[in-house]
């Protein structure tokens, strides 16, 4: 796989899975725009530049239409194009459905789902002109099988799947593919919040017997972003140790 001459935008890539994706795409040759809402974006961009690749950090809230417009315009005016969009930014605000507040519902839907629409719409304009593109969105096994306490998160992640399948059909004629990756449980800040007992219960349900690493997801993204994956679109790729059995 070789992503030289490709420009990639990875949302929420200041830490965790997004950071691993940004570093992997850079290692494979791409120029990477590192987006996040905080200063960690700059340190990841510095890390990439230290390896000799081009990178730019852009602070932006992907749940805001205005911020997304600025993010995409900054990326295009700096590097001339965006070939690869990775919709990775996400949050969780867990609570049983009966006690879930309007605010926690809206926040998770906005940052996990509306952001995918906003970033894809803004980026597609440039990909359509270039007649090439890769849109890769990070969903979750939770969007496929559900999880108690995560009605908002599951709804957003399931929404990403329907969105991607529609997008894939709308843009296929221009050599643009749209796919999702559905991680299972990956060792990051997000899963550090699990109780020890919850973790042990989950481990029993994962056929491979352990949580995944951010790099496991990053490898799958690099493949879907490559020329080699040109005939794959509208798909859900599980990276879950066999958990969901997709
Ligand atoms: P994380 O919390 O470690 O990282 C998420 C990053 O997104 C953070 O750097 C955060 O600052 C950034 N972010 C949050 N809101 C943002 C916004 N409005 N605009 C821009 N950036 C924003 O989480 P992670 O575990 O690395 O998760 C990354 C993605 O993978 C998420 O979409 C998550 O839902 C998904 N996922 C994670 C797991 C897991 O087990 N960790 C499993 C399935 C799916």
py3Dmol code that shows the C-alpha trace and the ligand (Angstrom):
import py3Dmol

protein = """\
ATOM      1  CA  UNK A   1       0.000   0.000   0.000  1.00  0.00           C
ATOM      2  CA  UNK A   2       1.248   3.425  -0.917  1.00  0.00           C
ATOM      3  CA  UNK A   3      -0.553   6.668  -0.119  1.00  0.00           C
ATOM      4  CA  UNK A   4       2.132   9.037  -1.453  1.00  0.00           C
ATOM      5  CA  UNK A   5       0.575  12.123  -3.063  1.00  0.00           C
ATOM      6  CA  UNK A   6      -2.633  11.562  -1.099  1.00  0.00           C
ATOM      7  CA  UNK A   7      -3.980  14.147   1.350  1.00  0.00           C
ATOM      8  CA  UNK A   8      -5.970  12.836   4.308  1.00  0.00           C
ATOM      9  CA  UNK A   9      -8.144  14.594   6.880  1.00  0.00           C
ATOM     10  CA  UNK A  10      -8.674  12.676  10.125  1.00  0.00           C
ATOM     11  CA  UNK A  11     -11.206  14.135  12.571  1.00  0.00           C
ATOM     12  CA  UNK A  12     -10.669  13.773  16.329  1.00  0.00           C
ATOM     13  CA  UNK A  13      -7.098  12.627  15.778  1.00  0.00           C
ATOM     14  CA  UNK A  14      -5.433  14.213  18.813  1.00  0.00           C
ATOM     15  CA  UNK A  15      -5.531  10.923  20.711  1.00  0.00           C
ATOM     16  CA  UNK A  16      -6.716   7.315  20.688  1.00  0.00           C
ATOM     17  CA  UNK A  17      -7.874   5.640  17.489  1.00  0.00           C
ATOM     18  CA  UNK A  18      -7.756   8.888  15.468  1.00  0.00           C
ATOM     19  CA  UNK A  19      -4.128   9.515  16.417  1.00  0.00           C
ATOM     20  CA  UNK A  20      -3.174   5.969  15.389  1.00  0.00           C
ATOM     21  CA  UNK A  21      -4.987   6.470  12.049  1.00  0.00           C
ATOM     22  CA  UNK A  22      -3.222   9.791  11.401  1.00  0.00           C
ATOM     23  CA  UNK A  23       0.199   8.266  12.145  1.00  0.00           C
ATOM     24  CA  UNK A  24      -0.496   5.163  10.020  1.00  0.00           C
ATOM     25  CA  UNK A  25      -1.697   7.166   6.994  1.00  0.00           C
ATOM     26  CA  UNK A  26       1.414   9.361   7.278  1.00  0.00           C
ATOM     27  CA  UNK A  27       3.647   6.281   7.554  1.00  0.00           C
ATOM     28  CA  UNK A  28       1.995   4.975   4.371  1.00  0.00           C
ATOM     29  CA  UNK A  29       2.943   8.196   2.601  1.00  0.00           C
ATOM     30  CA  UNK A  30       0.008  10.575   3.013  1.00  0.00           C
ATOM     31  CA  UNK A  31      -0.007  14.232   4.018  1.00  0.00           C
ATOM     32  CA  UNK A  32      -2.289  14.428   7.046  1.00  0.00           C
ATOM     33  CA  UNK A  33      -4.537  17.149   8.439  1.00  0.00           C
ATOM     34  CA  UNK A  34      -4.914  16.447  12.147  1.00  0.00           C
ATOM     35  CA  UNK A  35      -8.169  17.796  13.573  1.00  0.00           C
ATOM     36  CA  UNK A  36      -9.321  17.973  17.164  1.00  0.00           C
ATOM     37  CA  UNK A  37     -10.980  20.346  19.596  1.00  0.00           C
ATOM     38  CA  UNK A  38      -7.860  20.713  21.725  1.00  0.00           C
ATOM     39  CA  UNK A  39      -4.097  21.257  21.558  1.00  0.00           C
ATOM     40  CA  UNK A  40      -3.299  17.549  21.303  1.00  0.00           C
ATOM     41  CA  UNK A  41      -3.852  17.944  17.535  1.00  0.00           C
ATOM     42  CA  UNK A  42      -0.695  20.058  17.336  1.00  0.00           C
ATOM     43  CA  UNK A  43       1.477  17.450  19.055  1.00  0.00           C
ATOM     44  CA  UNK A  44       0.280  14.720  16.662  1.00  0.00           C
ATOM     45  CA  UNK A  45       0.988  16.991  13.666  1.00  0.00           C
ATOM     46  CA  UNK A  46       4.473  17.680  15.122  1.00  0.00           C
ATOM     47  CA  UNK A  47       5.015  13.930  15.552  1.00  0.00           C
ATOM     48  CA  UNK A  48       4.157  13.378  11.875  1.00  0.00           C
ATOM     49  CA  UNK A  49       6.377  16.228  10.684  1.00  0.00           C
ATOM     50  CA  UNK A  50       9.264  14.748  12.675  1.00  0.00           C
ATOM     51  CA  UNK A  51       9.002  11.657  10.423  1.00  0.00           C
ATOM     52  CA  UNK A  52       9.445  13.816   7.314  1.00  0.00           C
ATOM     53  CA  UNK A  53       5.805  13.862   6.171  1.00  0.00           C
ATOM     54  CA  UNK A  54       3.664  16.977   5.785  1.00  0.00           C
ATOM     55  CA  UNK A  55       1.027  17.661   8.409  1.00  0.00           C
ATOM     56  CA  UNK A  56      -1.170  20.484   9.670  1.00  0.00           C
ATOM     57  CA  UNK A  57      -3.172  20.726  12.895  1.00  0.00           C
ATOM     58  CA  UNK A  58      -6.578  22.418  12.666  1.00  0.00           C
ATOM     59  CA  UNK A  59      -8.629  22.999  15.799  1.00  0.00           C
ATOM     60  CA  UNK A  60     -12.318  22.705  14.936  1.00  0.00           C
ATOM     61  CA  UNK A  61     -15.515  21.313  16.426  1.00  0.00           C
ATOM     62  CA  UNK A  62     -16.836  18.860  13.824  1.00  0.00           C
ATOM     63  CA  UNK A  63     -20.337  19.271  15.214  1.00  0.00           C
ATOM     64  CA  UNK A  64     -20.358  22.886  14.005  1.00  0.00           C
ATOM     65  CA  UNK A  65     -21.158  23.625  10.373  1.00  0.00           C
ATOM     66  CA  UNK A  66     -19.085  26.837  10.491  1.00  0.00           C
ATOM     67  CA  UNK A  67     -16.035  25.092  11.986  1.00  0.00           C
ATOM     68  CA  UNK A  68     -16.241  22.272   9.437  1.00  0.00           C
ATOM     69  CA  UNK A  69     -16.360  24.751   6.548  1.00  0.00           C
ATOM     70  CA  UNK A  70     -13.218  26.446   7.946  1.00  0.00           C
ATOM     71  CA  UNK A  71     -11.500  23.080   8.527  1.00  0.00           C
ATOM     72  CA  UNK A  72     -12.056  21.870   4.964  1.00  0.00           C
ATOM     73  CA  UNK A  73     -11.205  25.221   3.377  1.00  0.00           C
ATOM     74  CA  UNK A  74      -7.976  25.441   5.422  1.00  0.00           C
ATOM     75  CA  UNK A  75      -7.003  21.930   4.351  1.00  0.00           C
ATOM     76  CA  UNK A  76      -7.735  22.577   0.672  1.00  0.00           C
ATOM     77  CA  UNK A  77      -6.065  25.986   0.577  1.00  0.00           C
ATOM     78  CA  UNK A  78      -2.931  24.533   2.228  1.00  0.00           C
ATOM     79  CA  UNK A  79      -2.564  21.254   0.327  1.00  0.00           C
ATOM     80  CA  UNK A  80      -4.787  21.763  -2.744  1.00  0.00           C
ATOM     81  CA  UNK A  81      -7.165  18.845  -2.138  1.00  0.00           C
ATOM     82  CA  UNK A  82      -8.531  16.213   0.245  1.00  0.00           C
ATOM     83  CA  UNK A  83      -8.386  12.646  -1.107  1.00  0.00           C
ATOM     84  CA  UNK A  84      -9.177  10.752   2.079  1.00  0.00           C
ATOM     85  CA  UNK A  85     -11.650  11.733   4.800  1.00  0.00           C
ATOM     86  CA  UNK A  86     -11.699   9.736   8.014  1.00  0.00           C
ATOM     87  CA  UNK A  87     -14.735  10.567  10.162  1.00  0.00           C
ATOM     88  CA  UNK A  88     -13.380   9.430  13.514  1.00  0.00           C
ATOM     89  CA  UNK A  89     -14.299  12.072  16.130  1.00  0.00           C
ATOM     90  CA  UNK A  90     -16.762  10.750  18.671  1.00  0.00           C
ATOM     91  CA  UNK A  91     -17.931  10.981  22.258  1.00  0.00           C
ATOM     92  CA  UNK A  92     -20.101   8.965  24.609  1.00  0.00           C
ATOM     93  CA  UNK A  93     -22.538  10.179  27.285  1.00  0.00           C
ATOM     94  CA  UNK A  94     -23.898   6.939  28.721  1.00  0.00           C
ATOM     95  CA  UNK A  95     -27.117   6.636  30.691  1.00  0.00           C
ATOM     96  CA  UNK A  96     -30.066   4.270  30.746  1.00  0.00           C
ATOM     97  CA  UNK A  97     -32.661   5.403  28.233  1.00  0.00           C
ATOM     98  CA  UNK A  98     -35.284   6.180  30.872  1.00  0.00           C
ATOM     99  CA  UNK A  99     -32.903   8.666  32.547  1.00  0.00           C
ATOM    100  CA  UNK A 100     -31.197  10.059  29.452  1.00  0.00           C
ATOM    101  CA  UNK A 101     -31.401  13.865  29.153  1.00  0.00           C
ATOM    102  CA  UNK A 102     -32.301  15.713  25.945  1.00  0.00           C
ATOM    103  CA  UNK A 103     -28.879  17.345  26.176  1.00  0.00           C
ATOM    104  CA  UNK A 104     -26.955  14.041  26.233  1.00  0.00           C
ATOM    105  CA  UNK A 105     -29.048  12.723  23.344  1.00  0.00           C
ATOM    106  CA  UNK A 106     -28.498  15.849  21.215  1.00  0.00           C
ATOM    107  CA  UNK A 107     -24.776  16.148  22.005  1.00  0.00           C
ATOM    108  CA  UNK A 108     -23.969  12.550  21.022  1.00  0.00           C
ATOM    109  CA  UNK A 109     -26.088  12.686  17.858  1.00  0.00           C
ATOM    110  CA  UNK A 110     -24.495  15.999  16.890  1.00  0.00           C
ATOM    111  CA  UNK A 111     -20.846  15.057  17.431  1.00  0.00           C
ATOM    112  CA  UNK A 112     -21.067  11.417  16.338  1.00  0.00           C
ATOM    113  CA  UNK A 113     -23.555  11.600  13.454  1.00  0.00           C
ATOM    114  CA  UNK A 114     -24.237  15.139  12.232  1.00  0.00           C
ATOM    115  CA  UNK A 115     -20.463  15.679  12.082  1.00  0.00           C
ATOM    116  CA  UNK A 116     -20.176  12.816   9.573  1.00  0.00           C
ATOM    117  CA  UNK A 117     -22.756  14.518   7.340  1.00  0.00           C
ATOM    118  CA  UNK A 118     -21.100  17.949   7.726  1.00  0.00           C
ATOM    119  CA  UNK A 119     -17.535  16.735   7.032  1.00  0.00           C
ATOM    120  CA  UNK A 120     -18.565  14.451   4.164  1.00  0.00           C
ATOM    121  CA  UNK A 121     -20.676  17.125   2.463  1.00  0.00           C
ATOM    122  CA  UNK A 122     -17.936  19.747   2.715  1.00  0.00           C
ATOM    123  CA  UNK A 123     -15.219  17.361   1.479  1.00  0.00           C
ATOM    124  CA  UNK A 124     -17.217  15.696  -1.292  1.00  0.00           C
ATOM    125  CA  UNK A 125     -17.317  18.916  -3.306  1.00  0.00           C
ATOM    126  CA  UNK A 126     -13.550  18.613  -3.780  1.00  0.00           C
ATOM    127  CA  UNK A 127     -13.534  14.831  -4.301  1.00  0.00           C
ATOM    128  CA  UNK A 128     -16.232  15.045  -6.985  1.00  0.00           C
ATOM    129  CA  UNK A 129     -14.115  17.562  -8.882  1.00  0.00           C
ATOM    130  CA  UNK A 130     -11.042  15.316  -8.543  1.00  0.00           C
ATOM    131  CA  UNK A 131     -13.035  12.200  -9.506  1.00  0.00           C
ATOM    132  CA  UNK A 132     -11.343  10.204  -6.740  1.00  0.00           C
ATOM    133  CA  UNK A 133     -11.967   9.874  -3.034  1.00  0.00           C
ATOM    134  CA  UNK A 134     -12.143   7.701   0.044  1.00  0.00           C
ATOM    135  CA  UNK A 135     -14.608   8.342   2.855  1.00  0.00           C
ATOM    136  CA  UNK A 136     -14.084   6.128   5.876  1.00  0.00           C
ATOM    137  CA  UNK A 137     -16.303   6.568   8.921  1.00  0.00           C
ATOM    138  CA  UNK A 138     -15.760   4.966  12.295  1.00  0.00           C
ATOM    139  CA  UNK A 139     -18.981   3.396  13.531  1.00  0.00           C
ATOM    140  CA  UNK A 140     -19.086   0.733  16.287  1.00  0.00           C
ATOM    141  CA  UNK A 141     -20.345  -2.784  16.939  1.00  0.00           C
ATOM    142  CA  UNK A 142     -22.747  -0.983  19.296  1.00  0.00           C
ATOM    143  CA  UNK A 143     -24.488   0.488  16.227  1.00  0.00           C
ATOM    144  CA  UNK A 144     -25.146  -3.057  15.013  1.00  0.00           C
ATOM    145  CA  UNK A 145     -26.031  -4.957  18.155  1.00  0.00           C
ATOM    146  CA  UNK A 146     -26.924  -2.260  20.747  1.00  0.00           C
ATOM    147  CA  UNK A 147     -25.593  -1.856  24.287  1.00  0.00           C
ATOM    148  CA  UNK A 148     -27.473  -1.005  27.508  1.00  0.00           C
ATOM    149  CA  UNK A 149     -26.840   2.620  28.533  1.00  0.00           C
ATOM    150  CA  UNK A 150     -25.848   3.700  25.024  1.00  0.00           C
ATOM    151  CA  UNK A 151     -29.136   4.435  23.180  1.00  0.00           C
ATOM    152  CA  UNK A 152     -27.785   7.793  21.956  1.00  0.00           C
ATOM    153  CA  UNK A 153     -24.403   6.346  20.907  1.00  0.00           C
ATOM    154  CA  UNK A 154     -25.976   3.259  19.244  1.00  0.00           C
ATOM    155  CA  UNK A 155     -28.456   5.434  17.312  1.00  0.00           C
ATOM    156  CA  UNK A 156     -25.657   7.706  16.072  1.00  0.00           C
ATOM    157  CA  UNK A 157     -23.422   4.789  15.082  1.00  0.00           C
ATOM    158  CA  UNK A 158     -26.295   2.967  13.307  1.00  0.00           C
ATOM    159  CA  UNK A 159     -27.066   6.242  11.512  1.00  0.00           C
ATOM    160  CA  UNK A 160     -23.505   6.369  10.172  1.00  0.00           C
ATOM    161  CA  UNK A 161     -24.063   2.999   8.495  1.00  0.00           C
ATOM    162  CA  UNK A 162     -27.227   4.088   6.637  1.00  0.00           C
ATOM    163  CA  UNK A 163     -25.590   7.387   5.736  1.00  0.00           C
ATOM    164  CA  UNK A 164     -22.513   5.636   4.321  1.00  0.00           C
ATOM    165  CA  UNK A 165     -24.482   3.132   2.260  1.00  0.00           C
ATOM    166  CA  UNK A 166     -26.445   6.007   0.685  1.00  0.00           C
ATOM    167  CA  UNK A 167     -23.336   8.101   0.123  1.00  0.00           C
ATOM    168  CA  UNK A 168     -21.589   5.122  -1.531  1.00  0.00           C
ATOM    169  CA  UNK A 169     -24.424   4.849  -4.058  1.00  0.00           C
ATOM    170  CA  UNK A 170     -24.541   8.585  -4.769  1.00  0.00           C
ATOM    171  CA  UNK A 171     -20.839   9.005  -5.563  1.00  0.00           C
ATOM    172  CA  UNK A 172     -19.702   5.637  -6.942  1.00  0.00           C
ATOM    173  CA  UNK A 173     -19.728   6.853 -10.543  1.00  0.00           C
ATOM    174  CA  UNK A 174     -16.897   9.298  -9.671  1.00  0.00           C
ATOM    175  CA  UNK A 175     -14.538   6.623  -8.255  1.00  0.00           C
ATOM    176  CA  UNK A 176     -15.282   7.717  -4.714  1.00  0.00           C
ATOM    177  CA  UNK A 177     -15.833   4.952  -2.164  1.00  0.00           C
ATOM    178  CA  UNK A 178     -17.544   5.250   1.229  1.00  0.00           C
ATOM    179  CA  UNK A 179     -17.122   2.587   3.887  1.00  0.00           C
ATOM    180  CA  UNK A 180     -17.444   2.168   7.636  1.00  0.00           C
ATOM    181  CA  UNK A 181     -15.254   0.423  10.161  1.00  0.00           C
ATOM    182  CA  UNK A 182     -16.972  -1.055  13.198  1.00  0.00           C
ATOM    183  CA  UNK A 183     -14.478  -1.471  16.023  1.00  0.00           C
ATOM    184  CA  UNK A 184     -15.377  -3.664  18.968  1.00  0.00           C
ATOM    185  CA  UNK A 185     -13.679  -2.745  22.238  1.00  0.00           C
ATOM    186  CA  UNK A 186     -10.390  -0.943  21.696  1.00  0.00           C
ATOM    187  CA  UNK A 187      -7.983   0.170  24.432  1.00  0.00           C
ATOM    188  CA  UNK A 188      -8.357   3.986  24.534  1.00  0.00           C
ATOM    189  CA  UNK A 189      -9.472   6.740  26.938  1.00  0.00           C
ATOM    190  CA  UNK A 190     -13.077   5.940  25.934  1.00  0.00           C
ATOM    191  CA  UNK A 191     -12.897   2.351  27.215  1.00  0.00           C
ATOM    192  CA  UNK A 192     -10.746   3.226  30.269  1.00  0.00           C
ATOM    193  CA  UNK A 193     -14.021   4.345  31.875  1.00  0.00           C
ATOM    194  CA  UNK A 194     -15.337   0.740  31.958  1.00  0.00           C
ATOM    195  CA  UNK A 195     -15.494  -0.890  35.381  1.00  0.00           C
ATOM    196  CA  UNK A 196     -13.205  -3.875  35.960  1.00  0.00           C
ATOM    197  CA  UNK A 197     -16.260  -6.140  36.213  1.00  0.00           C
ATOM    198  CA  UNK A 198     -17.675  -4.809  32.890  1.00  0.00           C
ATOM    199  CA  UNK A 199     -14.305  -5.375  31.234  1.00  0.00           C
ATOM    200  CA  UNK A 200     -14.129  -8.964  32.447  1.00  0.00           C
ATOM    201  CA  UNK A 201     -17.681  -9.671  31.214  1.00  0.00           C
ATOM    202  CA  UNK A 202     -16.819  -8.225  27.795  1.00  0.00           C
ATOM    203  CA  UNK A 203     -13.629 -10.259  27.499  1.00  0.00           C
ATOM    204  CA  UNK A 204     -15.698 -13.440  27.816  1.00  0.00           C
ATOM    205  CA  UNK A 205     -17.701 -12.379  24.722  1.00  0.00           C
ATOM    206  CA  UNK A 206     -14.699 -11.572  22.494  1.00  0.00           C
ATOM    207  CA  UNK A 207     -13.652 -14.732  20.609  1.00  0.00           C
ATOM    208  CA  UNK A 208     -10.042 -13.508  20.228  1.00  0.00           C
ATOM    209  CA  UNK A 209      -9.961 -13.005  24.019  1.00  0.00           C
ATOM    210  CA  UNK A 210      -8.602  -9.451  24.277  1.00  0.00           C
ATOM    211  CA  UNK A 211      -9.424  -5.802  23.495  1.00  0.00           C
ATOM    212  CA  UNK A 212      -8.060  -4.404  20.230  1.00  0.00           C
ATOM    213  CA  UNK A 213      -5.443  -1.675  19.874  1.00  0.00           C
ATOM    214  CA  UNK A 214      -5.843   1.651  18.028  1.00  0.00           C
ATOM    215  CA  UNK A 215      -3.332   0.285  15.488  1.00  0.00           C
ATOM    216  CA  UNK A 216      -5.675  -2.602  14.636  1.00  0.00           C
ATOM    217  CA  UNK A 217      -8.233  -0.030  13.469  1.00  0.00           C
ATOM    218  CA  UNK A 218      -5.606   2.129  11.754  1.00  0.00           C
ATOM    219  CA  UNK A 219      -4.422  -0.791   9.593  1.00  0.00           C
ATOM    220  CA  UNK A 220      -7.985  -1.337   8.330  1.00  0.00           C
ATOM    221  CA  UNK A 221      -8.347   2.383   7.531  1.00  0.00           C
ATOM    222  CA  UNK A 222      -5.078   2.423   5.571  1.00  0.00           C
ATOM    223  CA  UNK A 223      -6.296  -0.517   3.493  1.00  0.00           C
ATOM    224  CA  UNK A 224      -9.691   1.042   2.718  1.00  0.00           C
ATOM    225  CA  UNK A 225      -7.914   4.309   1.814  1.00  0.00           C
ATOM    226  CA  UNK A 226      -5.621   2.587  -0.666  1.00  0.00           C
ATOM    227  CA  UNK A 227      -5.922   2.046  -4.409  1.00  0.00           C
ATOM    228  CA  UNK A 228      -6.068  -1.691  -3.685  1.00  0.00           C
ATOM    229  CA  UNK A 229      -9.517  -1.232  -2.055  1.00  0.00           C
ATOM    230  CA  UNK A 230     -11.008   0.451  -5.155  1.00  0.00           C
ATOM    231  CA  UNK A 231     -13.801  -2.131  -5.635  1.00  0.00           C
ATOM    232  CA  UNK A 232     -15.009  -2.013  -2.014  1.00  0.00           C
ATOM    233  CA  UNK A 233     -17.781   0.454  -1.199  1.00  0.00           C
ATOM    234  CA  UNK A 234     -20.817   0.710   1.084  1.00  0.00           C
ATOM    235  CA  UNK A 235     -19.358  -1.882   3.457  1.00  0.00           C
ATOM    236  CA  UNK A 236     -19.054  -2.354   7.215  1.00  0.00           C
ATOM    237  CA  UNK A 237     -15.673  -3.792   8.179  1.00  0.00           C
ATOM    238  CA  UNK A 238     -15.684  -5.222  11.705  1.00  0.00           C
ATOM    239  CA  UNK A 239     -12.436  -4.852  13.683  1.00  0.00           C
ATOM    240  CA  UNK A 240     -13.718  -6.501  16.826  1.00  0.00           C
ATOM    241  CA  UNK A 241     -11.921  -9.761  17.582  1.00  0.00           C
ATOM    242  CA  UNK A 242     -15.016 -11.626  16.379  1.00  0.00           C
ATOM    243  CA  UNK A 243     -17.376  -9.940  18.882  1.00  0.00           C
ATOM    244  CA  UNK A 244     -20.298  -8.998  16.611  1.00  0.00           C
ATOM    245  CA  UNK A 245     -19.858 -11.722  14.019  1.00  0.00           C
ATOM    246  CA  UNK A 246     -20.689  -9.280  11.164  1.00  0.00           C
TER     247      UNK A 246
END
"""
ligand_1 = """\
44
LIG
P -11.138 9.095 22.396
O -12.096 9.713 23.351
O -9.858 8.536 22.912
O -10.795 10.116 21.201
C -11.789 10.855 20.551
C -11.164 12.142 20.033
O -12.201 12.903 19.395
C -10.585 13.014 21.160
O -9.281 13.430 20.829
C -11.563 14.171 21.236
O -10.979 15.393 21.686
C -12.035 14.258 19.787
N -13.309 14.979 19.682
C -14.377 14.906 20.524
N -15.327 15.768 20.140
C -14.861 16.409 19.033
C -15.380 17.423 18.187
N -16.594 17.962 18.424
N -14.633 17.849 17.131
C -13.410 17.317 16.906
N -12.849 16.362 17.679
C -13.574 15.915 18.731
O -11.980 7.974 21.638
P -11.503 6.728 20.756
O -11.735 5.511 21.571
O -10.201 6.975 20.128
O -12.670 6.760 19.660
C -12.487 7.217 18.328
C -13.704 6.811 17.510
O -13.838 5.386 17.537
C -15.031 7.355 18.056
O -15.877 7.682 16.971
C -15.585 6.194 18.831
O -16.984 6.259 18.943
C -15.134 5.027 17.958
N -15.088 3.746 18.636
C -14.275 3.535 19.716
C -14.267 2.280 20.320
C -13.389 1.969 21.502
O -13.518 0.847 22.033
N -12.511 2.857 21.940
C -15.083 1.261 19.818
C -15.900 1.510 18.724
C -15.884 2.757 18.133
"""
view = py3Dmol.view(width=600, height=400)
view.addModel(protein, "pdb")
view.setStyle({"model": 0}, {"cartoon": {"style": "trace"}})
view.addModel(ligand_1, "xyz")
view.setStyle({"model": 1}, {"stick": {}})
view.zoomTo()
view.show()
